[in-house]
Amino acid sequence: DPRLFPSGRHFAAWIGLTPKDHSTAGKTRIGKITRAGDEMLRSVLVAGATAVIQQARHGRGRPSPWLLGLLARKSPKLAAVALANKIARIAWKLLVTGESYDGARMPVTSAIAT
């Protein structure tokens, strides 16, 4: 039941798509993903995100400016986990509200910050 999670971040953490926190003495240190939760669901989300990234790298589809900026800064594998995290949060929101996904509602912004 998606209503058991107070937010999409808690849902993504339950799946195991959030970084492990190793903070001490006021220093924030973020580690690898926790790999908690349902391994099959996590692997399907990461595989789907990897497919989206492959299509974006080959110039197919309409990748979001957020994804293009992320790929410019991070390796494709890290970007795939970040995209899977984002997809999980969107899925949680859709499950809680009962809405259908509408990609046209996504804001159009520049990929390059000035």
Backbone as a chain_set.jsonl record, in Angstrom:
{"seq": "DPRLFPSGRHFAAWIGLTPKDHSTAGKTRIGKITRAGDEMLRSVLVAGATAVIQQARHGRGRPSPWLLGLLARKSPKLAAVALANKIARIAWKLLVTGESYDGARMPVTSAIAT", "coords": {"N": [[0.845, -1.177, 0.0], [0.822, 2.089, -1.027], [0.257, 4.233, 0.618], [1.378, 3.774, 3.036], [3.812, 4.933, 3.125], [5.213, 8.029, 3.981], [6.221, 9.825, 2.104], [7.512, 10.191, -1.274], [10.235, 9.881, -1.169], [10.652, 8.211, 1.02], [9.478, 5.922, 0.005], [11.225, 5.368, -2.175], [13.528, 4.902, -0.702], [12.776, 2.59, 0.633], [12.702, 0.815, -1.469], [15.376, 0.788, -2.038], [16.864, 2.674, -3.4], [18.13, 4.954, -2.573], [20.944, 6.855, -1.382], [23.226, 5.581, 1.094], [23.665, 6.917, 4.299], [26.491, 8.205, 5.85], [27.106, 10.001, 7.953], [28.832, 12.068, 10.298], [29.738, 14.013, 13.107], [28.784, 16.436, 12.053], [29.6, 16.38, 9.416], [28.534, 15.607, 6.252], [28.327, 12.609, 4.616], [27.755, 10.8, 1.874], [27.028, 7.584, 0.779], [27.063, 4.504, -1.103], [24.15, 3.154, -2.859], [21.535, 1.776, -0.84], [20.448, -0.751, -1.31], [18.33, -2.021, -0.146], [15.111, -3.552, 0.453], [12.891, -4.581, -2.223], [14.499, -6.493, -4.481], [13.981, -7.234, -7.15], [12.126, -5.294, -8.078], [13.706, -2.993, -7.817], [15.78, -3.61, -9.639], [14.362, -3.71, -12.043], [13.481, -1.062, -12.286], [15.972, 0.261, -12.496], [16.942, -0.935, -14.832], [15.057, -0.021, -16.687], [15.566, 2.726, -16.525], [18.169, 2.742, -17.476], [17.709, 2.011, -20.123], [16.322, 4.277, -21.024], [18.371, 6.155, -20.821], [20.206, 5.135, -22.68], [18.748, 5.524, -25.045], [18.635, 8.316, -25.02], [21.33, 8.961, -25.282], [21.802, 8.143, -27.843], [20.438, 9.964, -29.277], [17.707, 9.665, -29.605], [14.202, 9.982, -28.932], [12.813, 12.221, -26.406], [14.676, 13.447, -24.251], [14.7, 14.684, -20.894], [15.697, 17.974, -19.815], [16.817, 17.874, -17.268], [17.82, 15.248, -17.152], [19.724, 15.307, -19.226], [21.512, 17.202, -18.219], [22.344, 15.844, -15.938], [23.629, 13.618, -17.07], [25.763, 14.92, -18.194], [27.263, 15.527, -15.995], [27.624, 13.19, -14.436], [28.471, 9.656, -14.353], [27.07, 7.217, -16.659], [25.969, 4.994, -15.264], [25.567, 5.904, -12.606], [23.797, 7.929, -13.206], [21.675, 6.398, -14.119], [20.747, 5.147, -11.782], [19.959, 7.407, -10.357], [17.925, 8.337, -12.031], [16.19, 6.151, -11.877], [15.464, 6.385, -9.209], [14.051, 8.784, -9.332], [11.944, 8.005, -11.01], [10.725, 6.106, -9.371], [9.769, 7.761, -7.326], [7.922, 9.31, -8.744], [6.171, 7.265, -9.504], [5.216, 6.504, -6.965], [3.781, 8.812, -6.254], [1.786, 8.813, -8.234], [0.47, 6.43, -7.592], [-0.534, 7.035, -5.046], [-2.222, 9.255, -5.488], [-3.87, 8.36, -7.513], [-3.873, 9.333, -10.058], [-3.192, 9.58, -13.636], [-0.188, 9.239, -15.537], [1.141, 12.089, -17.067], [3.125, 13.196, -19.353], [3.226, 15.583, -20.687], [2.814, 17.545, -18.845], [5.202, 18.115, -17.715], [7.653, 20.546, -16.887], [9.196, 22.755, -19.232], [12.469, 23.49, -19.449], [15.67, 25.09, -19.684], [18.584, 23.152, -20.337], [21.039, 24.051, -19.734], [22.395, 25.935, -17.252], [22.419, 29.411, -16.693]], "CA": [[0.0, 0.0, 0.0], [1.7, 3.263, -1.094], [-0.057, 5.201, 1.672], [2.2, 3.463, 4.207], [5.011, 5.762, 3.049], [4.829, 9.445, 4.083], [6.662, 10.589, 0.936], [8.16, 9.424, -2.329], [11.598, 9.567, -0.756], [10.58, 7.025, 1.866], [9.211, 4.8, -0.894], [12.467, 5.076, -2.895], [14.448, 4.319, 0.276], [12.312, 1.23, 0.898], [13.138, 0.011, -2.621], [16.834, 0.706, -1.978], [17.418, 3.556, -4.429], [18.686, 6.168, -1.984], [22.284, 6.621, -0.858], [23.397, 5.323, 2.513], [24.215, 8.09, 4.98], [27.592, 7.93, 6.776], [27.425, 11.319, 8.501], [29.307, 12.131, 11.666], [30.311, 15.29, 13.542], [28.373, 17.519, 11.182], [30.041, 16.182, 8.038], [27.633, 14.733, 5.518], [29.003, 11.707, 3.687], [26.757, 9.948, 1.238], [27.672, 6.408, 0.217], [26.4, 3.768, -2.18], [22.739, 2.915, -2.599], [21.401, 0.838, 0.268], [20.04, -2.059, -1.828], [17.317, -2.605, 0.724], [13.824, -3.718, -0.209], [12.612, -5.55, -3.275], [15.582, -6.5, -5.466], [13.429, -7.315, -8.503], [11.574, -3.98, -8.415], [14.831, -2.078, -7.99], [16.502, -3.928, -10.87], [13.514, -3.331, -13.177], [13.542, 0.395, -12.391], [17.301, 0.648, -12.987], [17.025, -1.375, -16.228], [14.267, 0.931, -17.463], [16.299, 3.993, -16.56], [19.313, 2.522, -18.359], [17.191, 2.049, -21.487], [16.043, 5.681, -21.337], [19.662, 6.813, -21.0], [20.753, 4.682, -23.963], [18.019, 6.224, -26.105], [19.047, 9.725, -24.982], [22.704, 9.063, -25.775], [21.766, 7.924, -29.293], [19.688, 11.042, -29.896], [16.314, 9.283, -29.843], [13.29, 10.376, -27.864], [12.888, 13.596, -25.907], [15.162, 13.414, -22.865], [14.471, 15.91, -20.134], [16.908, 18.765, -19.547], [17.403, 17.374, -16.029], [18.597, 14.054, -17.471], [20.887, 15.707, -20.019], [22.461, 17.836, -17.295], [22.883, 14.794, -15.076], [24.576, 12.828, -17.866], [26.966, 15.731, -18.412], [28.024, 15.588, -14.74], [27.82, 11.893, -13.789], [28.599, 8.494, -15.238], [25.758, 6.679, -17.027], [25.429, 4.088, -14.237], [25.049, 6.735, -11.522], [22.62, 8.62, -13.732], [20.584, 5.422, -14.193], [20.196, 4.979, -10.435], [19.263, 8.648, -10.025], [16.688, 8.357, -12.808], [15.315, 5.129, -11.286], [14.955, 6.997, -7.983], [13.042, 9.765, -9.736], [10.803, 7.243, -11.523], [10.052, 5.507, -8.214], [9.035, 8.832, -6.639], [6.772, 9.635, -9.584], [5.241, 6.141, -9.386], [4.565, 6.603, -5.658], [2.804, 9.909, -6.319], [0.656, 8.373, -9.053], [-0.256, 5.413, -6.837], [-1.236, 7.669, -3.924], [-3.288, 10.148, -5.953], [-4.74, 7.69, -8.478], [-3.792, 10.028, -11.34], [-2.444, 8.967, -14.73], [1.007, 10.007, -15.871], [0.999, 12.991, -18.202], [4.436, 13.767, -19.619], [3.086, 16.943, -21.203], [2.797, 18.475, -17.71], [6.572, 18.37, -17.277], [8.072, 21.89, -17.282], [10.255, 22.846, -20.228], [13.49, 24.428, -18.996], [16.945, 24.949, -20.356], [19.498, 22.193, -19.721], [22.256, 24.758, -19.344], [22.11, 27.041, -16.328], [23.242, 30.591, -17.001]], "C": [[0.894, 1.246, 0.0], [1.429, 4.283, 0.006], [0.701, 4.906, 2.97], [3.457, 4.334, 4.267], [4.601, 7.228, 3.094], [5.231, 10.279, 2.866], [7.274, 9.64, -0.094], [9.58, 9.048, -1.968], [11.633, 8.326, 0.133], [10.315, 5.775, 1.021], [10.477, 4.386, -1.639], [13.505, 4.457, -1.956], [14.061, 2.881, 0.584], [12.728, 0.297, -0.233], [14.649, -0.177, -2.589], [17.512, 1.585, -3.002], [17.952, 4.867, -3.873], [20.062, 5.867, -1.413], [22.291, 6.402, 0.651], [24.124, 6.512, 3.145], [25.28, 7.65, 5.986], [28.041, 9.239, 7.416], [27.887, 11.207, 9.947], [29.899, 13.514, 11.922], [29.989, 16.433, 12.584], [28.814, 17.4, 9.739], [29.109, 15.184, 7.366], [28.431, 13.927, 4.51], [27.961, 10.735, 3.153], [27.491, 8.806, 0.557], [26.902, 5.802, -0.942], [24.921, 3.6, -1.854], [22.617, 1.768, -1.597], [21.086, -0.578, -0.179], [19.112, -2.789, -0.87], [16.08, -2.894, -0.113], [13.799, -4.764, -1.298], [13.659, -5.469, -4.387], [15.052, -6.503, -6.893], [12.869, -5.959, -8.945], [12.69, -2.983, -8.671], [15.546, -2.355, -9.309], [15.685, -3.564, -12.109], [13.546, -1.814, -13.38], [14.883, 0.86, -12.945], [17.455, 0.233, -14.453], [16.231, -0.438, -17.14], [14.961, 2.266, -17.602], [17.509, 3.886, -17.483], [18.875, 2.574, -19.823], [16.889, 3.481, -21.919], [17.347, 6.426, -21.612], [20.303, 6.406, -22.319], [20.067, 5.389, -25.13], [18.442, 7.693, -26.171], [20.452, 9.893, -25.561], [22.791, 8.848, -27.281], [20.903, 8.96, -30.014], [18.237, 10.713, -30.204], [15.459, 9.71, -28.654], [13.456, 11.842, -27.505], [13.374, 13.568, -24.464], [14.953, 14.751, -22.179], [15.783, 16.672, -19.959], [17.601, 18.316, -18.264], [18.305, 16.171, -16.311], [19.84, 14.413, -18.274], [21.948, 16.368, -19.148], [23.124, 16.82, -16.384], [23.917, 13.954, -15.82], [25.859, 13.598, -18.16], [27.867, 15.726, -17.182], [28.422, 14.223, -14.194], [27.98, 10.784, -14.821], [27.208, 7.941, -15.554], [25.153, 5.756, -15.968], [24.863, 4.865, -13.051], [23.8, 7.48, -11.962], [21.427, 7.662, -13.805], [19.947, 5.213, -12.828], [19.436, 6.23, -10.02], [17.938, 8.746, -10.77], [15.705, 7.323, -12.269], [14.694, 5.647, -9.991], [13.835, 7.972, -8.321], [11.78, 9.06, -10.245], [10.02, 6.621, -10.375], [9.23, 6.556, -7.468], [7.794, 9.243, -7.427], [5.72, 8.536, -9.476], [4.502, 6.182, -8.049], [3.47, 7.66, -5.69], [1.566, 9.495, -7.119], [-0.173, 7.32, -8.337], [-1.086, 6.026, -5.714], [-2.428, 8.489, -4.409], [-4.271, 9.469, -6.891], [-4.746, 8.349, -9.841], [-3.094, 9.163, -12.376], [-1.25, 9.844, -15.045], [0.745, 10.834, -17.117], [2.331, 13.687, -18.41], [4.368, 15.186, -20.134], [3.075, 17.973, -20.081], [4.189, 18.814, -17.222], [7.01, 19.752, -17.748], [9.205, 21.826, -18.29], [11.219, 23.925, -19.76], [14.768, 24.165, -19.757], [17.835, 23.966, -19.608], [20.759, 22.878, -19.212], [21.87, 25.939, -18.469], [23.004, 28.219, -16.666], [23.459, 31.411, -15.771]], "O": [[1.657, 1.44, 0.946], [2.288, 5.116, 0.297], [0.665, 5.71, 3.901], [4.087, 4.46, 5.317], [3.73, 7.642, 2.329], [4.642, 11.332, 2.621], [7.515, 8.463, 0.176], [10.081, 8.012, -2.406], [12.532, 7.493, 0.014], [10.862, 4.705, 1.292], [10.781, 3.197, -1.732], [14.274, 3.587, -2.366], [14.936, 2.037, 0.776], [13.065, -0.863, 0.001], [15.154, -1.194, -3.064], [18.623, 1.282, -3.436], [18.201, 5.801, -4.636], [20.323, 4.738, -0.999], [21.474, 6.962, 1.382], [25.082, 7.039, 2.58], [25.013, 6.829, 6.863], [29.233, 9.55, 7.42], [27.404, 10.372, 10.712], [30.498, 14.109, 11.026], [30.83, 17.297, 12.337], [28.444, 18.233, 8.912], [28.92, 14.066, 7.846], [29.123, 14.485, 3.658], [27.371, 9.955, 3.9], [28.465, 9.03, -0.161], [26.186, 6.494, -1.666], [24.485, 3.863, -0.733], [23.489, 0.902, -1.519], [21.434, -1.527, 0.524], [19.113, -4.018, -0.796], [16.022, -2.509, -1.281], [14.586, -5.711, -1.293], [13.7, -4.496, -5.14], [15.619, -5.839, -7.76], [13.117, -5.527, -10.071], [12.632, -2.213, -9.629], [15.884, -1.416, -10.029], [16.253, -3.152, -13.121], [13.628, -1.339, -14.512], [14.925, 1.763, -13.781], [18.042, 0.977, -15.239], [16.681, -0.102, -18.235], [14.947, 2.871, -18.673], [17.836, 4.837, -18.192], [19.588, 3.118, -20.666], [17.169, 3.856, -23.057], [17.416, 7.238, -22.535], [20.885, 7.246, -23.007], [20.723, 5.801, -26.087], [18.589, 8.248, -27.26], [20.722, 10.872, -26.258], [23.733, 9.31, -27.925], [20.664, 8.848, -31.216], [17.6, 11.415, -30.989], [15.936, 9.788, -27.522], [14.138, 12.6, -28.194], [12.562, 13.656, -23.542], [15.02, 15.809, -22.805], [16.857, 16.071, -19.956], [18.827, 18.366, -18.171], [19.412, 16.08, -15.781], [20.912, 13.865, -18.017], [23.142, 16.123, -19.32], [24.315, 16.917, -16.092], [24.962, 13.617, -15.264], [26.917, 13.0, -18.352], [29.081, 15.898, -17.294], [29.462, 14.106, -13.547], [27.665, 10.955, -15.999], [26.267, 8.172, -14.795], [23.934, 5.742, -15.796], [23.795, 4.524, -12.542], [22.857, 7.642, -11.187], [20.29, 8.076, -13.577], [18.724, 5.112, -12.729], [18.38, 6.131, -9.395], [16.938, 9.188, -10.204], [14.505, 7.591, -12.21], [13.527, 5.375, -9.71], [12.793, 7.98, -7.666], [10.667, 9.486, -9.934], [8.789, 6.607, -10.398], [8.117, 6.271, -7.027], [6.739, 9.495, -6.845], [4.528, 8.821, -9.368], [3.299, 5.925, -7.999], [2.362, 7.428, -5.208], [0.438, 9.791, -6.727], [-1.398, 7.314, -8.459], [-2.209, 5.591, -5.458], [-3.509, 8.431, -3.823], [-5.393, 9.946, -7.055], [-5.539, 7.971, -10.703], [-2.484, 8.145, -12.047], [-1.294, 11.058, -14.843], [0.194, 10.339, -18.1], [2.638, 14.66, -17.722], [5.347, 15.926, -20.033], [3.303, 19.156, -20.332], [4.348, 19.712, -16.395], [6.764, 20.106, -18.901], [10.069, 20.952, -18.213], [10.868, 25.102, -19.678], [14.919, 23.126, -20.4], [17.84, 23.947, -18.377], [21.462, 22.341, -18.355], [21.121, 26.823, -18.884], [24.202, 28.053, -16.899], [24.126, 32.444, -15.828]]}, "num_chains": 1, "name": "protein.A"}
